[in-house]
Amino acid sequence: MNTCCVENQCYDEYQRIANYTKALLDDNLALFDAIEKALVSSFDDLVKERHVCAVMKSIANLL
């Protein structure tokens, strides 16, 4: 994420974020909003619009 977080031993952190994003999408939240909310749940106020856009770009590159 490059959010200046200290590396920790949370090896499932990104899987948790992905699962939460999917749950939010299942609740009909828009993609940008779901990604943002899921990232904020882990990284708090360190999340900026550019982080959400980077995730969306990464997803788009997979399609």
C-alpha positions as CSV (number, residue, x, y, z in Angstrom):
1,M,0.0,0.0,0.0
2,N,2.9,2.3,0.6
3,T,1.0,4.0,3.4
4,C,4.1,4.3,5.6
5,C,2.9,1.4,7.8
6,V,5.4,-0.6,9.7
7,E,5.7,-4.1,8.3
8,N,4.0,-6.5,10.7
9,Q,3.3,-10.2,10.8
10,C,-0.3,-9.9,9.5
11,Y,0.1,-12.3,6.5
12,D,-3.6,-12.4,5.9
13,E,-4.2,-8.7,6.0
14,Y,-4.8,-8.2,2.2
15,Q,-7.0,-11.3,2.1
16,R,-9.1,-9.7,4.8
17,I,-9.3,-6.5,2.9
18,A,-10.3,-8.3,-0.3
19,N,-13.0,-10.3,1.6
20,Y,-14.4,-7.1,3.2
21,T,-14.4,-5.4,-0.2
22,K,-16.4,-8.3,-1.7
23,A,-18.9,-8.2,1.2
24,L,-19.4,-4.5,0.6
25,L,-19.9,-5.1,-3.2
26,D,-22.4,-7.8,-2.3
27,D,-24.2,-5.1,-0.3
28,N,-24.3,-3.0,-3.5
29,L,-21.7,-0.5,-2.5
30,A,-19.9,1.1,-5.6
31,L,-16.5,-0.4,-6.4
32,F,-14.5,2.7,-5.5
33,D,-16.4,3.2,-2.2
34,A,-16.1,-0.5,-1.3
35,I,-12.3,-0.5,-1.9
36,E,-11.9,2.8,0.0
37,K,-14.0,1.6,3.0
38,A,-12.1,-1.7,3.2
39,L,-8.7,0.0,3.0
40,V,-9.7,2.5,5.6
41,S,-10.8,-0.3,7.9
42,S,-7.2,-1.5,8.0
43,F,-5.1,1.7,7.4
44,D,-7.4,4.4,8.9
45,D,-6.7,7.9,7.8
46,L,-3.5,6.9,5.9
47,V,-5.7,5.9,2.9
48,K,-5.8,8.6,0.2
49,E,-7.7,8.7,-3.1
50,R,-4.5,7.8,-4.9
51,H,-4.4,4.5,-3.0
52,V,-7.9,3.5,-4.0
53,C,-7.2,4.5,-7.6
54,A,-4.0,2.4,-7.6
55,V,-6.0,-0.6,-6.4
56,M,-8.6,0.0,-9.1
57,K,-5.9,0.2,-11.7
58,S,-4.4,-3.0,-10.6
59,I,-7.8,-4.7,-10.8
60,A,-8.4,-3.3,-14.3
61,N,-5.0,-4.7,-15.4
62,L,-6.2,-8.1,-14.4
63,L,-9.2,-8.0,-16.7
